[in-house]
Amino acid sequence: IFPRVTNGNLNAPSIMTGEKASDHILGRTPLAPSNQEPWINPRWQVADR
């Protein structure tokens, strides 16, 4: 179900999957696909410590 392996808490991806499933069941039009890259702090090596 997940296009990529998540590296953190699975709560948000699980909720998003449930929302998508409910939209599919209710016949709602899905959102357009998006291939945006995740934002990474340029100072991640020092900021996340």
PEKA-V501052 format. One record per pair of residues at least 24 apart in sequence whose C-alpha atoms are under 8 Angstrom apart, sorted by the first residue. I is the first residue (numbers start at 0). J is the second residue. D is the distance in whole Angstrom. If there is no record, write none. Layout:
((I:J:D) (I:J:D))
This chain:
none
